[in-house]
Amino acid sequence: MGFLESTVWKLFHSPSKDPFYEKSPKLLATPSSSSIAQFSLPSTSGSSSSSSSTASLSSSSSFWMSPAATSRWSPKKYLPSSVRNTVSKRQLAVVLCLLLAVIIWIAPPPSSWRQRVIHITVPDAPTNPYQLLRANPPSKKKHAPDPLRWLELNSNNKYAVSSGTNLLQSIPVYGQVSTKPRAALISLVRNSELEGLVQSMRQLEYQWNRKYQYPWIFFNDEPFNDEFKAATQNLTSAQCYYEVVPKEHWSLPDWIDEGRFMNSLEYLGAIGVGKGWMVSYRHMCRWNSGFFYKHPRLRDFDWYWRVEPDVHFYCDIDYDVFRFMRDNKMKYGFNMNILDDARSFPSLWSRTRSFINAHPELIHPEADLDWLLDAHNSGDYNNCQFFSNFEVGDLNYFRGQANEKYFKWLDKGGGFYYERFGDAPIHTLSVAMFVPKNEIWYFRDIGYQHDINRHCPSQSSHRCSCEPTPIDENFYKLVPLESSQKKPDDTCIRQFLGGPWLKKISGWSQEGERLFGGDGYHGYELTGLE
């Protein structure tokens, strides 16, 4: 029995004995007259002053010891007769103090005590503060993750390293893991791209990572120089790692015909496919598609956030992105879903279709490929992709059997070198085949820009330094004007979200808009969250 329990037991089972006396008899004992005399001030006014002090002391003592005074504070006046003989004044005082403490703890303070608050009207007040645009309604399964509820409980930098030691904030929410995720920010970058990476790092550190201190891992096909290491380490207080990509992951496989490969470089460069003439770009797409998650440095990590040089992060992010992904059982996160140039990968869909026929057992039962197929174009791939320059993902998903078999299937076909297979469409098709849509997250709330593609959430002027963009903003920016590529009937992001996001204004038609010079994608009903 602890001290508190034993004290309470003594209070109510030993009414005639002071339970504190044995613990601190000197503090609770009545001072003797000699002690009082020892600490009395010396008298300067003779015996009359002394007798006056004695009389005053005796009169004061007589008041506190008088029957009138004791009866005034006696519990017998207020308590039932059944407890009058078992509760002492000291016990009653302790009980009253405990009750008062409980009342003060749970009761809201009177309005007169509250600090005066000046309310400032902020323009563009958010009606959807977490910018939740979901492809599927929340799952009704028992104990299913609820991302909205998670954000309500864990925003305001709850898990920020720099927020101090707050006992209440450190208490984990029921059903959630309290440990920090094993996660890292990763970047494939060269020494010559230092200036662009400094910009990306500086903004992401300021907007997010200075509060959460996740490590940075830099990859290069050659060793990093001292200037690069010093500059990047100076931008963060988190751990930095500098890794070299294994040569076998950054070279031409032995099954590739070099002559055919060189012809491909020349042809794609001639027709204007972006970076189609660059050998290193083919290596990069292949590494990002199927090798980055195999690097030895990432064996100790479960999550990654890909960061490119020369990108912008516009918004303050007040929650732990990696905890959000882990606690809500997400596998992949993106913030742009746009068309890619179909001339880069003409055989990608046919090879993917042959893979599905060869391995139907690997396709997830809740997979949704419909949003990637164009019903008006023989059901072929519509060339929509998650823009992988920004992606947050589960490394264990990419290490899994299904994704690994799919990558090897494509790699053996030579599409990374005979064509220009990109990691963005490959990640998109992989995730669509092997992950249910409710485990893919749209980070609408994170403002981001890569080259000409810019994403800025609506209703965000209170935390973002960018002009809001509609969700359809970047739909076909990567498709050259001279391309004859057929565009799908709906924008990529709306096809992914589905449901009400595909509703059109009554009386509108795509053909009619195009007759008047429009692009045919401005007939959607507006919800205010675009």
C-alpha positions, 0 to 999 in steps of 0.5 A: 500500500502506497503512502497516499492509500495508507494516509486515506485509510488512516483518515477514515479508520483512525479518527482519534489519531493524527495520521500525519503525526508519525510522518512529521511530528515536529512540524505538526506539534504545538510549540511550547511556551519556552519556544515562544519566549525564545523567539519573542522580541526584546521589550523596550517599554518595561513591565507594562509592555510585557504584561500587555503582550502577555494579556494580548496573547492570553486573550487571543488564545482564550478566543481560539480555545473558547467553546464559542469558537470551537463550536463555530467550526465543529462538524457536529453542527453540519454532519448527520449523527451517524458520522459525528463521532467518526469524523474529526475536524482534520479529516473534514478539512482534508476531504473538503480540500480534495473536493475543492481541487477536483472542482477547480480541475474539471470546472471551466473558469468563469468568463470574468477570469478568462483572458481577453481575446481579440478576434481577427478576421482572416480572409479566405477562412478555410471551410475544409482546413485539412483539404481532404479530397478522398477517392473513396468514402471513409471505410465502415469496417470496425477499427478502420483508420480515419484520416480526418479524425487523425488530423484533428487529433495530431495537427498543430505540430503535436509530434514536433521535436522542437515543441518541448516535452509535453506529457499530455501530447506524448500520450498515444491515441488509442489504436496508434503506435507511439514510436517515431516512424523509421523514415527519411527524406531521399534525393537522387542528385549530383554535385552539380545540382547543389544550388537547386537542392539547397533551394529545395532543402531550405524550403522543406526544412523551414516548412516542415522538417526543422520541426520533425528532424527526419534524416536526409539521404542523398544518392549519386552515381559518383561520390559527393564532394566536400562542398556538397556535404558541407552545404547540405549539412549546414541546412539541417540539424537532422542526420545526413547520409551520402550514398553512391548508387551501385554500378550494376544499378546505373549501367546498361543491362547485358540483355540490351542491344546497344545498337537498338538503344542508340537508335532509340536515343536518336529517334526520341530526341528527334521527335522532341520527347523530353530528355529522350536523348539522354543516357543518364536519364534512362538510368535514372528512370530505371533506378527510381522504378525498381532499385532505389528501395533496394539500396543498403542504406534504406534497409533500416527505413520503412518510409520515404519522401522523395525530394528533387532539386529545384522544387518549391514547398509553399505551405506550412505543414503542421503534422507528421506526414510519416506518422499520418501515412503509417497510422492510417495504413497508407501505402502511397501519397501524391499531390499531382495526377496529370497526363504524361507524354505517351510517346515516351512509353508506347508499349507500356500498357501492352506489357502491363496487360500481358503481366496481368494475364500472366499473374492474375493472382497478384492483383489486389481484390480491391484494385481499381484500374478503371480510372486509368483506362479510356473507354472511348479509346479501346480501353487502353491506358489513358496515360494518367500518372501520379507525378512522382517528383513528389511522392511519399511511400511505404518502402515495404510495399515496393519491396513486396513480391507483386511490385518486384515481379512487375518491375522485373517483367518490364525491365526484361522487356527493355522498355527503359532503353528501347523506349523511355519508360518513366518511373511515374507511370510505372509507380502509378500502374503498380499502385493501381494494381496492387493497392486498394484506392483507400490506401492511396492519399492525395496530399492536396494540402501541401503546396508544391512546384516542379518546373512548370507544374505548380500545385497550391491548395485552395483556402490556404492563404493563412499558411501558404505563400502561393496563389491557389490553383484548381485541381485540374491546373496541370492536367496536360502541361507535359503533353506538347502542343504538337502531339496528336495524343488523345486526351481522356474525357475527364482530367486525371485527378477527377477520374481518380477521385470519381463520384461527385467530382465528375458531375457536369453543369447541366446543359454543358457539353465538351464539344460545345466548349471546344467550338468556342475555343475552350479545352473542354474541361471547364464544365464541372460543377464547382464545390468550392474545394477545387 
